[in-house]
Amino acid sequence: MYSDRIWLVEKLSRDALFTLSAPSTSAEARDAIERRLRTGEKIRANQIRMMSNAESAKH
């Protein structure tokens, strides 16, 4: 899923990358996480899960 975005793969742990690419992670959460990573923020797998759950709760 992220083979064309090496910059993103290099910024995430393996667990965070698996969580980000999981089918349960919403597209909205992925977009938000990518925006935050571009600004240099470090994001962990549990933060990705929380953001995805928050996005899912909106819908």
C-alpha positions, 0 to 999 in steps of 0.5 A: 500500500505504501511502497511508493511513499518511502518517506512515510514508511521510514517514519513509522514503526512496523506496528504503526505501518501495519495499523495504518494500512489495515482495512479497519483504518478509515481513509479519513484517518489515513489522510490526517495521519499522513498530513501530521507525518509530513509536518514531522510529527511522530505517530505511534500505532496506538495513536493511529488506532485512536484516530481511526476509531474517532473517525469511525465514530463520526460516521 
